[in-house]
């Protein structure tokens, strides 16, 4: 295809984009060629930057992400991991899931781009990883951090391993990543990022780095009282500090701080099962197709979280065999805790069935087998 060659050559030779050289009827094809061949571009012309800006102004995030993920380590900040940060950081979790997480949670297209990056990192030799340019290593790691919001289990797992692989050979990246991402407003990302940091600390042999990371965590998380209530995140944080102590951390650590309770112990007002169904339940009357999809998305959440003898309906596999089983082991009322969890899904996390109905219905699982891609509502 001549347009592919011209898309690459014209900026290099004439400092113009192909779209500036073609007739009006061919401009759409030129835009497609611009996107599809961005993998070969380390930088873009001024016109190229204008095209990228136009995608953002039109909220055409898919095209933006296609360009960025084709080569996230390029030097041009208009279309590398820095741009990804700019696009995603200030979004609410719901908005980010809508424009990003749902697009990267399948094994094709954008999800495949991220999986290729993660697999390359995991499979590359230590020598190859160590030889990476600092900017390239950082950009790849930053891109992988954002992939952790995906509900595609394999991608999350592979990206976690990939981050560890890079950080063990580029330990100078640990603190900049922590400073930039430690308080990201998505617990999916926080959980796996801290897991990767903890794994890195356990693998490296440099005691100075181990102590520095442990001190950073203690000073900036525990002493500053910015500790997450997420049980796995707390465990990783505590483990990093304790491992630092083993390796000669030279600060006075107040053990009470790293062992403080998750909350003040006060449980908020929890809705009854009838109140949950009244507030978050689904309608039974005839509705439009879009309303039916929204109802089905809500039904998937309520059905999944239903425990035995709760809500006067058949229990869900997750609610009965995972949630209830584990809650009852610690002596709590599983039905009440299920209602609380449902409140959190809709109120604290802001689940919006209008936004996620299509994705969640497509990725619903009705059996006890582990899902490959989880619903946003789960």
C-alpha positions as CSV (number, residue, x, y, z in Angstrom):
1,X,0.0,0.0,0.0
2,X,1.6,3.3,-1.2
3,X,-0.2,5.3,1.5
4,X,1.7,3.4,4.2
5,X,5.0,4.3,2.7
6,X,4.0,7.9,2.1
7,X,2.8,8.2,5.7
8,X,6.2,7.4,6.9
9,X,8.3,9.1,4.2
10,X,6.6,12.4,3.8
11,X,7.2,13.7,7.3
12,X,10.8,12.7,7.1
13,X,11.5,14.2,3.7
14,X,9.0,17.2,3.6
15,X,8.1,17.6,7.2
16,X,4.4,17.3,6.2
17,X,1.8,14.6,6.9
18,X,0.2,12.7,4.1
19,X,-3.2,14.2,4.9
20,X,-1.7,17.6,3.8
21,X,-0.9,16.2,0.4
22,X,-4.0,14.4,-0.6
23,X,-7.4,15.5,-2.0
24,X,-10.4,15.9,0.3
25,X,-11.9,12.6,-0.7
26,X,-8.7,10.8,0.4
27,X,-8.3,12.5,3.8
28,X,-10.1,9.8,5.8
29,X,-7.8,7.1,4.3
30,X,-4.8,9.3,5.1
31,X,-6.0,9.5,8.8
32,X,-6.3,5.7,8.9
33,X,-2.8,5.4,7.5
34,X,-1.6,7.9,10.1
35,X,-2.9,5.7,12.9
36,X,-2.0,2.3,11.4
37,X,1.6,3.3,10.7
38,X,2.3,5.2,13.9
39,X,4.3,2.2,15.1
40,X,7.1,3.4,12.8
41,X,7.1,7.0,14.1
42,X,9.3,8.1,16.9
43,X,8.3,11.7,16.5
44,X,5.4,13.6,14.7
45,X,5.4,16.8,12.8
46,X,3.4,19.9,13.9
47,X,0.5,18.7,11.7
48,X,0.8,15.3,13.3
49,X,0.4,16.9,16.7
50,X,-2.6,18.7,15.5
51,X,-4.2,15.4,14.3
52,X,-3.5,13.9,17.7
53,X,-5.0,17.0,19.4
54,X,-8.1,16.6,17.2
55,X,-8.6,13.1,18.5
56,X,-8.5,14.3,22.1
57,X,-10.8,17.2,21.4
58,X,-13.3,14.8,19.9
59,X,-12.9,12.3,22.7
60,X,-11.7,9.7,20.2
61,X,-9.7,7.9,22.8
62,X,-9.5,4.6,20.9
63,X,-7.5,6.3,18.1
64,X,-5.3,8.1,20.7
65,X,-4.6,4.9,22.5
66,X,-3.9,3.0,19.3
67,X,-1.2,5.6,18.4
68,X,0.3,5.6,21.9
69,X,0.4,1.9,22.4
70,X,1.9,1.2,19.0
71,X,5.1,2.7,20.4
72,X,4.7,3.9,24.0
73,X,8.4,4.4,24.4
74,X,8.8,6.9,21.6
75,X,10.6,10.2,22.4
76,X,7.7,12.4,21.3
77,X,5.7,13.2,24.5
78,X,2.6,13.8,22.3
79,X,2.2,10.1,21.9
80,X,4.1,8.1,24.5
81,X,3.6,6.9,28.1
82,X,3.6,10.6,29.3
83,X,0.6,11.3,27.1
84,X,-1.1,8.2,28.6
85,X,-0.6,9.6,32.1
86,X,-1.9,13.0,31.0
87,X,-5.0,11.3,29.5
88,X,-5.8,9.0,32.4
89,X,-4.5,10.4,35.7
90,X,-7.1,12.9,36.5
91,X,-10.1,10.8,35.5
92,X,-12.5,9.3,38.0
93,X,-12.2,5.5,38.1
94,X,-15.6,5.2,36.4
95,X,-14.5,7.4,33.5
96,X,-11.2,5.7,33.2
97,X,-12.8,2.3,33.1
98,X,-15.2,3.6,30.4
99,X,-12.5,5.0,28.0
100,X,-9.6,2.8,28.9
101,X,-10.1,-0.4,31.0
102,X,-12.9,-1.8,28.8
103,X,-10.8,-1.3,25.7
104,X,-7.7,-3.1,27.1
105,X,-9.6,-6.1,28.6
106,X,-9.8,-8.3,25.5
107,X,-7.1,-10.4,23.8
108,X,-7.1,-8.4,20.6
109,X,-6.5,-4.8,19.5
110,X,-5.4,-2.6,22.5
111,X,-5.3,-5.5,24.9
112,X,-3.1,-7.4,22.5
113,X,-0.7,-4.4,22.2
114,X,-0.2,-4.4,26.0
115,X,0.1,-8.1,26.2
116,X,2.8,-8.0,23.6
117,X,4.7,-5.5,25.6
118,X,4.3,-7.5,28.8
119,X,5.3,-10.8,27.2
120,X,8.3,-9.2,25.6
121,X,9.5,-7.9,29.0
122,X,8.9,-11.3,30.7
123,X,10.6,-13.3,28.0
124,X,13.6,-11.0,27.3
125,X,16.9,-11.9,28.7
126,X,18.2,-10.0,31.7
127,X,21.0,-8.7,29.5
128,X,18.4,-7.2,27.1
129,X,16.4,-5.6,29.9
130,X,19.4,-4.2,31.5
131,X,20.6,-2.7,28.2
132,X,17.3,-0.6,27.8
133,X,17.7,3.1,27.6
134,X,16.5,4.8,30.8
135,X,13.7,6.7,29.0
136,X,12.6,3.5,27.2
137,X,12.7,1.5,30.5
138,X,10.6,4.1,32.3
139,X,8.1,4.5,29.5
140,X,7.6,0.7,29.2
141,X,7.1,0.4,32.9
142,X,4.7,3.3,33.1
143,X,2.6,1.9,30.3
144,X,2.5,-1.5,32.1
145,X,1.3,0.2,35.3
146,X,-1.7,1.6,33.4
147,X,-2.4,-1.9,32.0
148,X,-3.1,-3.1,35.6
149,X,-6.6,-1.5,35.5
150,X,-7.6,-4.2,33.0
151,X,-10.1,-6.9,34.0
152,X,-8.4,-9.4,31.7
153,X,-6.7,-11.6,34.3
154,X,-3.8,-12.8,32.1
155,X,-2.8,-9.3,31.2
156,X,-2.8,-8.2,34.8
157,X,-0.7,-11.1,35.8
158,X,1.7,-10.8,32.9
159,X,2.1,-7.0,33.4
160,X,2.9,-7.5,37.1
161,X,5.7,-9.9,36.3
162,X,6.9,-7.6,33.5
163,X,7.1,-4.6,35.9
164,X,9.2,-6.7,38.3
165,X,11.5,-7.8,35.5
166,X,12.2,-4.3,34.5
167,X,12.5,-2.8,38.0
168,X,15.0,-5.4,39.1
169,X,17.4,-4.3,36.4
170,X,16.5,-0.6,36.7
171,X,16.1,0.0,40.4
172,X,16.5,3.8,40.0
173,X,12.9,3.8,38.5
174,X,11.3,2.5,41.8
175,X,11.1,5.8,43.6
176,X,9.9,8.0,40.7
177,X,7.1,5.4,40.0
178,X,6.1,5.5,43.7
179,X,6.1,9.3,43.8
180,X,3.9,9.4,40.7
181,X,1.5,6.5,41.2
182,X,1.3,5.5,44.9
183,X,-2.0,7.2,45.4
184,X,-3.6,6.5,42.0
185,X,-7.4,6.3,42.5
186,X,-7.8,2.8,41.3
187,X,-7.3,-0.1,43.7
188,X,-6.8,-2.6,40.8
189,X,-3.7,-0.6,39.9
190,X,-2.5,0.1,43.4
191,X,-2.8,-3.6,44.4
192,X,-0.6,-4.9,41.6
193,X,1.8,-1.9,41.6
194,X,2.6,-2.5,45.3
195,X,2.8,-6.2,44.7
196,X,5.4,-5.6,41.9
197,X,7.4,-3.2,44.2
198,X,7.4,-5.7,47.0
199,X,8.4,-8.5,44.6
200,X,11.2,-6.3,43.3
201,X,12.5,-5.5,46.7
202,X,12.6,-9.2,47.6
203,X,14.5,-10.1,44.5
204,X,17.2,-7.4,44.3
205,X,20.5,-7.7,46.2
206,X,21.2,-4.0,46.6
207,X,20.7,-3.4,50.4
208,X,20.9,0.4,49.9
209,X,18.0,0.3,47.5
210,X,16.0,-2.0,49.8
211,X,16.5,0.4,52.7
212,X,15.7,3.5,50.6
213,X,12.4,2.0,49.4
214,X,11.5,0.9,52.9
215,X,12.2,4.3,54.3
216,X,10.2,6.0,51.5
217,X,7.2,3.7,52.3
218,X,7.4,4.3,56.0
219,X,7.8,8.1,55.7
220,X,5.3,8.7,52.9
221,X,2.7,6.1,53.6
222,X,2.7,5.1,57.3
223,X,3.9,8.2,59.0
224,X,1.8,10.4,56.7
225,X,-1.2,8.3,57.6
226,X,-2.0,7.6,53.9
227,X,-2.4,3.9,54.4
228,X,-4.9,2.1,52.1
229,X,-7.6,0.0,53.7
230,X,-7.0,-2.6,50.9
231,X,-5.8,-5.7,52.9
232,X,-3.3,-6.9,50.2
233,X,-1.9,-3.4,49.7
234,X,-1.4,-3.0,53.5
235,X,0.4,-6.4,53.5
236,X,2.8,-5.4,50.8
237,X,3.5,-2.1,52.4
238,X,4.2,-3.7,55.8
239,X,6.3,-6.4,54.2
240,X,8.5,-3.8,52.4
241,X,9.2,-2.0,55.7
242,X,9.9,-5.2,57.7
243,X,12.2,-6.4,54.9
244,X,14.0,-3.0,55.1
245,X,14.5,-3.5,58.8
246,X,16.0,-6.9,58.2
247,X,18.5,-5.2,55.9
248,X,19.6,-2.5,58.3
249,X,17.0,0.3,57.9
250,X,18.5,3.0,60.1
251,X,15.3,4.9,61.2
252,X,13.2,4.3,64.3
253,X,10.1,2.4,63.1
254,X,7.1,2.6,65.3
255,X,5.7,-0.9,64.8
256,X,2.3,0.3,66.1
257,X,2.0,2.5,63.0
258,X,2.4,-0.3,60.5
259,X,0.0,-2.5,62.5
260,X,-2.8,0.1,63.0
261,X,-6.4,-1.1,62.3
262,X,-7.8,-0.6,58.9
263,X,-10.6,1.8,60.2
264,X,-11.9,3.2,63.4
265,X,-14.0,0.1,63.7
266,X,-17.3,1.9,63.1
267,X,-19.5,0.1,60.6
268,X,-21.7,2.5,58.5
269,X,-25.4,2.2,58.3
270,X,-26.0,-0.9,56.1
271,X,-29.2,-1.3,54.0
272,X,-31.4,-4.3,54.6
273,X,-31.9,-6.8,51.7
274,X,-35.3,-5.3,50.9
275,X,-33.7,-1.8,50.8
276,X,-30.9,-3.0,48.6
277,X,-33.4,-4.5,46.1
278,X,-35.5,-1.3,46.2
279,X,-32.5,1.0,45.6
280,X,-30.3,-1.0,43.3
281,X,-32.7,-3.7,42.0
282,X,-34.0,-4.0,38.5
283,X,-37.4,-3.4,37.0
284,X,-39.7,-6.2,35.8
285,X,-41.9,-4.2,33.5
286,X,-41.4,-4.0,29.7
287,X,-38.6,-1.5,28.8
288,X,-36.5,-0.3,26.0
289,X,-33.5,-2.4,24.8
290,X,-31.0,-0.1,26.6
291,X,-33.0,-0.2,29.8
292,X,-33.1,-4.0,29.7
293,X,-29.4,-4.1,29.3
294,X,-28.9,-1.8,32.3
295,X,-31.2,-4.0,34.3
296,X,-29.3,-7.1,33.3
297,X,-26.0,-5.5,34.3
298,X,-27.5,-4.7,37.8
299,X,-28.9,-8.2,38.0
300,X,-25.5,-9.7,37.4
301,X,-24.1,-7.8,40.4
302,X,-27.0,-8.6,42.7
303,X,-27.1,-12.2,41.7
304,X,-23.4,-12.7,42.0
305,X,-23.4,-11.2,45.5
306,X,-26.4,-13.0,46.9
307,X,-25.6,-15.3,49.8
308,X,-27.5,-18.3,51.0
309,X,-30.9,-17.2,52.5
310,X,-30.3,-13.6,51.6
311,X,-32.7,-11.5,49.4
312,X,-35.2,-14.4,49.3
313,X,-33.8,-15.7,46.0
314,X,-31.3,-18.3,44.7
315,X,-27.8,-17.5,45.8
316,X,-25.0,-16.7,43.4
317,X,-21.9,-18.9,43.0
318,X,-19.6,-16.1,44.1
319,X,-21.8,-14.9,46.9
320,X,-22.3,-18.4,48.4
321,X,-19.1,-20.3,47.7
322,X,-16.5,-17.5,47.9
323,X,-17.9,-14.4,49.7
324,X,-20.1,-16.2,52.3
325,X,-17.6,-19.0,52.9
326,X,-14.8,-16.5,53.7
327,X,-16.9,-14.0,55.7
328,X,-18.4,-16.7,57.9
329,X,-14.9,-17.9,58.7
330,X,-14.2,-14.6,60.5
331,X,-17.6,-14.7,62.3
332,X,-19.4,-12.0,60.4
333,X,-23.0,-11.9,59.0
334,X,-22.4,-12.8,55.3
335,X,-25.8,-11.4,54.2
336,X,-25.2,-8.1,55.9
337,X,-21.7,-7.8,54.6
338,X,-23.0,-8.7,51.1
339,X,-25.4,-5.8,51.3
340,X,-22.6,-3.5,52.4
341,X,-20.5,-4.6,49.4
342,X,-23.3,-3.9,47.0
343,X,-23.6,-0.4,48.5
344,X,-19.9,0.1,48.0
345,X,-20.1,-1.0,44.4
346,X,-22.8,1.5,43.5
347,X,-22.0,4.4,46.0
348,X,-18.3,4.4,46.8
349,X,-17.0,3.0,43.4
350,X,-19.8,4.7,41.4
351,X,-20.8,1.7,39.2
352,X,-22.9,3.0,36.3
353,X,-25.0,0.4,34.5
354,X,-25.6,2.8,31.6
355,X,-21.9,2.9,30.9
356,X,-20.9,-0.7,31.5
357,X,-23.9,-2.8,30.6
358,X,-22.6,-3.9,27.2
359,X,-19.2,-4.8,28.5
360,X,-20.5,-6.6,31.6
361,X,-23.2,-8.6,29.8
362,X,-20.6,-9.7,27.2
363,X,-18.2,-10.9,29.9
364,X,-20.7,-12.4,32.3
365,X,-19.9,-15.8,33.7
366,X,-22.7,-18.1,34.8
367,X,-20.5,-21.0,36.1
368,X,-18.1,-21.6,38.9
369,X,-15.1,-21.7,36.6
370,X,-12.8,-18.7,36.9
371,X,-13.5,-16.0,34.3
372,X,-10.9,-15.0,31.8
373,X,-12.2,-11.4,31.7
374,X,-14.1,-10.1,34.7
375,X,-17.0,-7.8,34.6
376,X,-16.4,-4.1,35.7
377,X,-19.2,-4.7,38.2
378,X,-17.3,-7.5,39.8
